Amino acid sequence: MNHYRQLASAAIMITFLFMMTSCGTAQTSPDQTVSLSEFFAVPASKLSSTADSIVVRGARTALTKGVMRVDFKIFNERGRRNVINYRMRWLDKDGLMAAPYEAWSTIALEGQQETVITAVCPNNKAVDYILEVRTN
């Protein structure tokens, strides 16, 4: 009976140690893809918007071979169609422009519609971004 208790205690300890080590942050090489499965709230510092009734509900980022990609979940709070323009400002590690401004892209959202916009940096210098949104 005492032997079974020791085995159970050992199994619990091994499971606990495995769970603790698997929760750590892994370092990745630039050739690997790092992505988040969930959208996270976008800090105000990463959003420049003058578009009324347009809400950025979240973002997720990924690095693929050192190139940054960002998905934004955008929602139109209005009860009718809203046409917006958006572009990315890609920033390097010093907070300076990592790539020239992209052309404005246009998207139409119906009332209460949500969509996901994907932006990919044209080079591997970007480590941060600012999403700019304006009404058309």
C-alpha positions in Angstrom: 0.0 0.0 0.0 2.8 2.4 0.9 4.5 1.5 -2.4 1.4 2.7 -4.3 1.3 6.0 -2.5 5.0 6.6 -3.4 4.2 5.8 -7.1 1.2 8.2 -7.0 3.2 10.9 -5.4 6.0 10.5 -8.0 3.5 10.5 -10.8 2.0 13.8 -9.5 5.4 15.4 -9.2 6.4 14.4 -12.7 3.1 15.7 -14.1 3.6 18.9 -12.2 7.2 19.4 -13.4 6.1 18.6 -17.0 3.3 21.2 -16.9 5.6 23.8 -15.4 8.3 23.4 -18.0 5.9 23.3 -20.9 4.5 26.7 -20.0 7.8 28.5 -20.5 8.5 30.8 -23.4 10.4 29.1 -26.1 13.2 31.0 -28.0 12.7 30.6 -31.7 15.0 31.1 -34.7 14.0 33.5 -37.5 13.1 30.5 -39.7 10.4 29.3 -37.4 6.8 30.6 -37.3 5.5 32.1 -34.1 1.8 32.9 -33.9 -0.9 33.5 -31.4 -4.1 31.6 -31.7 -6.2 34.3 -30.1 -6.7 37.9 -30.8 -5.5 40.3 -28.1 -6.6 43.9 -27.4 -4.7 46.4 -29.4 -3.0 49.1 -27.3 -3.8 52.7 -28.2 -0.1 53.2 -29.1 -0.5 50.7 -32.0 -3.7 52.4 -33.4 -4.2 55.7 -35.1 -7.9 56.0 -36.1 -10.1 58.8 -37.2 -12.8 56.5 -38.4 -16.1 56.8 -36.5 -17.9 53.6 -35.6 -14.9 51.4 -36.5 -13.5 49.4 -33.6 -10.4 47.3 -33.7 -11.4 44.4 -31.6 -8.1 42.6 -31.5 -4.9 41.7 -33.2 -2.5 38.8 -33.4 1.0 38.7 -34.8 3.3 36.2 -36.3 6.9 36.1 -37.4 7.6 33.9 -40.4 11.2 33.7 -41.4 11.8 37.0 -39.7 9.0 38.8 -41.5 6.2 40.3 -39.4 2.5 39.6 -40.2 -0.4 41.1 -38.3 -4.1 40.1 -38.3 -6.6 42.7 -37.2 -10.2 42.0 -36.3 -12.2 45.1 -37.3 -15.9 45.8 -36.5 -18.3 48.3 -37.8 -20.6 49.5 -35.0 -22.9 51.5 -37.3 -26.2 50.1 -38.4 -25.3 50.7 -42.0 -22.4 50.4 -44.4 -19.1 52.2 -43.6 -16.2 52.5 -46.1 -12.7 52.9 -44.5 -9.1 53.3 -45.6 -6.3 51.6 -43.7 -2.5 51.2 -44.0 0.4 50.0 -41.8 3.3 51.9 -40.4 6.1 49.3 -39.9 8.6 50.2 -37.2 12.1 48.9 -36.5 13.7 48.2 -33.2 14.5 51.9 -32.7 10.9 53.0 -33.4 11.8 54.4 -36.9 10.1 53.5 -40.2 11.2 50.0 -41.2 9.5 50.3 -44.6 8.0 53.1 -46.7 4.4 53.9 -46.2 2.1 51.5 -48.0 -0.7 52.8 -50.2 -4.1 53.2 -48.5 -6.3 50.1 -48.8 -10.1 50.5 -48.9 -12.6 48.1 -47.4 -16.4 48.4 -47.0 -18.0 46.9 -43.9 -21.8 46.5 -43.7 -23.5 47.5 -40.5 -22.5 45.3 -37.5 -20.0 43.4 -39.7 -16.7 42.1 -38.5 -13.8 41.1 -40.7 -10.1 40.2 -40.3 -7.5 42.2 -42.2 -4.0 40.8 -42.7 -0.9 43.0 -43.2 2.6 41.7 -44.1 5.7 43.8 -43.8 7.6 44.0 -47.1 11.0 43.3 -45.3 12.4 41.7 -42.2 13.3 44.9 -40.3 10.0 45.5 -38.6 9.5 44.5 -35.0 6.4 46.7 -34.3 3.6 48.4 -36.1 0.9 51.1 -36.1 -2.4 50.6 -37.8 -3.8 53.8 -39.4 -7.5 53.9 -40.1 -9.6 56.7 -41.6 -13.0 57.1 -43.1 -13.2 57.2 -46.9 
